[in-house]
């Protein structure tokens, strides 16, 4: 008899999510019986997606995966109260379904954030005796404090206490970086139940090769360094403009291509104009299925985050995407993400928020022979396929599910 797994996640396809239909489909391929328990899609806009309307229960089958949707309060604006209602409403409705309507699973996989999903999983563990695997993608309350989403000290201490309760109830905890694991161990979580399982990239979308390189994309006579993704405060992209200014003054052939949207785009464009930079190109966001074409058109791919203790233990998801396409990485990030790329041999690491260091590193890369750069990219891709790919991560989760299910059945 196959092991039954309940994937408990507030966000699921068609919403953007790290562990969505691709993960569920791979588990089914491995032989697991999977049910997804999620909400009605409304993230990130806070409005229910076309083709859906909130009701007491909706069942659907997506690519052979059984998906059950329960009601929630759709919202994703800056109001703390509305955000709490969004989280709490899904936690409550998923708890009711899990207690009284769901066929008893052998294992629950709970995706964090938000923390309220962990509370539901912990209560189901307590009341139905189902083993729980808790996948931590965001370290709370640290992220809430660092992003300014919550600044009240008392509220943060309450969140920390709830986190400790959830950790105690979980049978196994998966984290995305060694730094996350160190932090949990410092907070008293048993080492034996914490495991690093790196995130994987959206391999299907990256391999789709849809779309075309826009005419504004610099030509092959330039050394094109591409940054793809959100441009917000956390990315600290002023350092990239500082590097661009230094390189322009040297008549370097290096240019930076900044692809994506975000709250900082308008200001960064204005500063680029003020500095009269001719070696910085902005491109608007494109669907994930078109990103692969642009990544492959670049000579090197840039990851950049501001200096922050939280970011030192974070591995931005673009890291895996860059490695998957087999291009050299330029890692202007401190901590675990830099160590991962250094270990792979698939890129060059520089200090975060240091325009001088960034300029020197990219100038050195631009002087490398083409075959040397290609070899770096191949090493990044090989490391991804051997250590980080979907089949690798999903197999690790599958082994955990099987072990916990067998332990439960033997008692």
BELGI-V70141 format. One record per pair of residues at least 4 apart in sequence whose ideal C-beta (glycine too) atoms are under 8 Angstrom apart, sorted by the first residue. I is the first residue (numbers start at 0). J is the second residue. If there is no record, write none. Layout:
BEGIN
i->[I/I]
j->[J/J]
END
This chain:
BEGIN
i->[1/1/1/2/2/2/2/2/2/2/2/3/3/3/3/3/3/3/3/3/3/4/4/4/4/4/4/4/4/4/4/4/5/5/5/5/5/5/5/5/5/5/6/6/6/6/6/6/6/6/6/6/6/6/7/7/7/7/7/7/7/7/7/7/7/8/8/8/8/8/8/8/8/8/9/9/9/9/9/9/9/9/9/10/10/10/10/10/10/10/10/10/11/11/11/11/11/11/11/11/12/12/12/12/12/13/13/14/14/14/14/14/14/15/15/16/17/17/17/17/18/18/18/18/19/20/20/20/20/21/21/21/21/21/22/22/22/22/23/23/23/23/24/24/24/24/25/25/25/25/26/26/26/26/26/26/27/27/27/27/27/29/29/29/31/31/33/33/34/34/34/34/34/34/35/35/35/35/36/36/36/36/36/36/37/37/37/37/38/38/38/38/38/38/38/39/39/39/39/39/39/39/39/39/39/40/40/40/41/41/41/41/41/41/41/41/42/43/44/45/45/45/45/45/46/47/47/47/47/51/51/53/53/53/54/55/55/56/56/56/56/56/57/57/58/58/58/58/59/59/60/60/60/61/67/67/69/69/69/69/69/70/70/71/71/71/71/72/72/72/72/73/74/74/74/74/74/75/75/76/76/78/79/79/79/80/81/82/82/83/84/85/86/86/86/86/87/87/88/89/89/89/90/90/90/90/90/91/92/93/93/93/94/94/94/94/95/95/96/96/97/97/97/97/97/98/98/98/103/103/104/105/105/105/105/105/105/105/106/106/106/106/106/106/106/106/107/107/107/107/107/107/107/108/108/108/108/109/109/109/109/109/109/109/109/109/110/110/110/111/111/111/111/111/111/111/111/112/112/112/112/112/114/114/114/114/114/114/115/116/117/117/117/117/117/117/118/118/118/118/119/120/120/120/120/120/120/121/121/121/121/121/121/122/123/123/123/124/124/124/124/124/124/124/125/128/129/130/130/130/130/130/130/131/131/131/131/132/132/132/132/132/132/132/132/132/133/133/133/133/133/133/134/134/134/135/135/135/135/135/135/136/136/137/138/138/138/138/138/139/139/139/139/140/140/140/140/140/140/140/141/141/141/142/142/142/143/143/143/143/144/144/144/145/145/146/149/149/149/150/151/152/153/154/155/156/157/158/159/160/161/162/162/163/163/163/164/165/166/166/166/166/169/170/170/171/171/171/171/172/172/172/172/172/173/173/173/173/173/174/174/174/174/174/174/174/175/175/175/175/175/175/175/176/176/176/176/176/176/176/176/177/177/177/177/177/178/178/178/178/178/178/179/179/179/180/180/180/180/181/181/182/182/183/183/184/184/184/188/188/189/194/194/196/196/196/197/197/197/197/197/197/198/198/198/198/198/199/199/199/199/199/199/200/200/200/200/200/200/200/200/200/201/201/201/202/202/202/202/203/204/204/204/204/204/205/205/205/205/205/205/205/206/207/207/207/208/208/208/209/209/209/209/209/210/210/210/210/210/210/211/212/212/212/212/213/215/215/216/216/216/216/216/216/217/217/217/217/217/220/221/221/221/221/222/222/222/222/222/222/222/222/222/223/223/223/223/223/223/224/224/224/224/224/224/224/224/224/224/224/225/225/225/225/225/225/225/225/225/225/226/226/226/226/226/226/226/226/226/226/226/226/226/227/227/227/227/227/227/227/227/228/228/228/228/228/229/229/229/229/229/230/230/230/230/230/230/230/230/230/230/231/231/231/232/232/232/233/233/233/233/234/234/234/234/234/235/235/235/235/235/235/236/236/236/236/236/237/237/237/238/238/238/238/238/238/238/238/239/239/239/239/239/239/239/239/240/240/240/240/240/240/240/240/241/241/241/241/241/242/242/242/242/242/242/242/243/243/243/243/243/243/243/243/243/244/244/244/244/245/245/245/245/246/246/246/246/246/246/247/247/247/247/249/251/251/251/252/253/253/253/253/254/254/254/255/255/255/255/256/256/256/256/257/257/257/257/257/258/258/258/258/258/258/258/259/259/259/259/260/260/260/263/264/264/265/266/267/267/268/268/269/270/271/271/271/272/282/285/285/285/286/289/290/290/291/291/292/293/294/294/294/294/294/295/295/297/298/298/298/298/298/299/299/299/299/299/299/299/300/300/300/300/300/300/300/301/301/301/302/302/302/302/302/302/302/302/302/302/303/303/303/304/304/304/304/304/304/304/304/305/305/305/306/306/306/306/307/308/309/310/310/310/310/311/311/311/312/312/313/313/313/314/314/314/314/314/315/315/316/317/318/318/318/318/318/318/319/319/319/320/321/321/321/322/322/322/322/322/322/322/322/322/323/323/323/323/324/325/325/325/325/326/326/327/327/327/327/327/327/327/327/328/328/328/328/328/329/329/329/329/329/329/329/330/330/330/330/330/330/330/330/331/331/331/331/331/331/331/332/332/332/332/333/333/333/334/335/336/337/337/338/339/340/340/340/340/341/341/342/343/343/343/343/343/343/344/344/344/344/345/345/345/345/345/345/346/346/347/347/347/347/349/349/349/349/349/350/353/354/355/356/357/358/359/360/361/362/363/364/367/367/368/369/370/371/372/373/374/375/376/377/378/379/380/381/382/382/383/383/384/385/386/387/387/388/389/390/391/392/393/394/395/396/397/398/399/400/401/402/403/404/405/406]
j->[30/31/32/30/31/32/105/106/400/401/404/31/32/33/34/102/103/104/105/106/404/26/31/32/33/34/104/105/106/107/108/400/34/35/36/97/101/104/106/107/108/129/11/18/22/23/26/33/34/35/36/37/108/110/36/37/93/97/107/108/109/110/116/119/120/16/18/19/35/36/37/109/110/116/37/38/71/86/89/110/113/115/116/14/15/16/19/37/38/40/42/110/16/19/20/35/37/38/40/66/16/19/20/40/61/40/48/19/40/41/42/43/48/42/43/110/110/136/198/316/22/110/134/136/23/24/61/62/64/25/201/202/203/389/26/389/393/396/27/33/35/64/28/62/63/64/29/389/390/393/31/33/393/396/397/400/31/32/33/63/64/393/394/397/397/400/64/65/65/66/67/101/102/104/64/65/66/67/67/69/93/96/97/101/66/67/68/69/68/69/70/71/89/92/93/47/48/51/52/53/57/68/70/71/73/47/48/51/45/46/47/48/71/73/74/75/75/75/75/73/74/75/76/85/73/51/52/53/73/57/68/70/71/73/70/69/70/67/68/69/96/100/67/68/65/66/67/68/66/68/64/65/66/66/96/101/89/92/93/95/96/88/92/85/88/89/92/81/84/85/88/85/78/81/82/84/85/82/85/81/82/82/83/148/149/84/85/86/148/87/88/89/90/113/114/115/91/115/92/93/115/116/94/115/116/118/119/95/96/97/116/119/98/119/122/123/99/100/100/101/101/107/119/123/127/123/126/127/127/129/129/129/130/400/403/404/407/408/129/130/131/132/400/403/404/407/120/123/124/129/130/131/132/132/134/396/400/116/117/119/120/131/132/133/134/169/116/134/136/116/117/133/134/135/136/137/139/116/136/137/139/142/118/139/158/161/162/165/119/120/121/133/162/165/168/169/122/161/164/165/123/124/131/133/165/168/169/125/131/164/165/168/169/126/127/129/131/128/129/130/131/168/169/170/168/407/407/170/171/403/404/406/407/168/169/170/171/169/170/171/172/173/396/399/400/403/165/166/169/171/172/173/172/173/196/172/173/174/175/179/183/175/198/142/142/179/182/309/312/143/158/159/162/144/149/155/156/158/159/162/145/182/309/146/148/309/148/149/155/158/149/150/155/307/309/233/154/155/158/155/155/156/157/158/159/160/161/162/163/164/165/166/186/167/186/187/168/169/172/183/186/188/192/192/403/192/194/399/403/183/188/192/193/194/194/195/196/396/399/179/180/183/193/194/195/196/179/195/196/197/198/313/314/180/195/197/312/313/314/335/336/181/195/312/335/338/182/311/312/313/334/335/183/195/312/184/193/194/195/185/312/186/312/188/193/188/190/193/192/193/193/395/399/392/395/396/314/319/339/386/387/392/314/316/319/387/392/319/387/388/389/391/392/205/316/319/320/322/323/383/387/389/205/287/320/206/323/388/389/207/286/287/288/290/291/287/290/291/294/320/323/324/291/288/289/291/291/292/295/286/288/289/291/292/285/286/288/289/292/293/292/216/292/293/296/282/280/282/223/256/280/282/293/296/221/223/254/256/280/252/252/253/254/278/251/252/253/254/298/299/361/364/365/254/256/296/297/298/299/253/254/255/256/297/298/299/300/301/329/361/255/256/258/293/294/296/297/299/300/301/230/234/236/239/255/256/257/258/259/300/301/302/303/258/259/290/293/294/300/317/320/234/258/259/315/317/233/234/259/260/261/234/236/257/259/260/261/262/263/264/267/261/262/263/262/263/305/304/305/307/310/261/263/303/304/305/303/304/305/306/351/352/240/257/263/267/303/241/267/270/242/303/331/351/352/353/354/357/243/255/257/279/301/303/354/357/244/267/270/271/274/276/279/354/245/354/355/357/358/246/255/354/355/357/358/361/247/253/254/255/271/274/276/278/279/248/274/276/354/249/354/355/358/251/253/278/358/361/362/251/276/277/278/362/278/362/365/365/278/361/362/365/278/279/280/278/279/280/301/280/282/293/297/267/279/280/281/282/281/282/283/284/285/290/293/264/282/283/284/264/283/284/267/268/281/269/270/271/281/272/281/273/274/276/279/281/276/293/289/290/293/290/293/294/320/295/324/296/297/300/320/321/324/326/324/326/326/326/327/364/365/372/326/327/328/329/361/364/372/317/321/324/326/327/328/329/328/329/331/315/317/318/321/328/329/330/331/332/336/331/332/351/310/313/315/331/332/333/336/351/310/351/352/310/333/351/352/311/312/313/332/333/334/351/333/334/335/334/335/334/335/336/318/319/335/336/339/332/336/320/321/322/328/330/336/339/340/323/383/387/324/326/328/379/328/340/343/345/379/380/382/383/387/380/383/387/388/380/376/377/379/380/376/379/345/346/347/364/372/375/376/379/340/345/346/347/379/346/347/349/357/360/361/364/336/337/340/341/346/347/348/349/349/350/351/352/353/356/357/336/337/348/351/337/350/351/338/339/340/341/348/342/343/345/346/348/379/346/348/382/378/379/381/382/383/386/375/378/379/382/375/376/378/379/380/382/375/379/360/363/364/375/353/356/357/359/360/356/357/358/359/360/361/362/363/364/365/366/367/372/371/372/372/373/374/375/376/377/378/379/380/381/382/383/384/385/386/387/387/388/388/391/391/391/392/392/393/394/395/396/397/398/399/400/401/402/403/404/405/406/407/408/409/410]
END
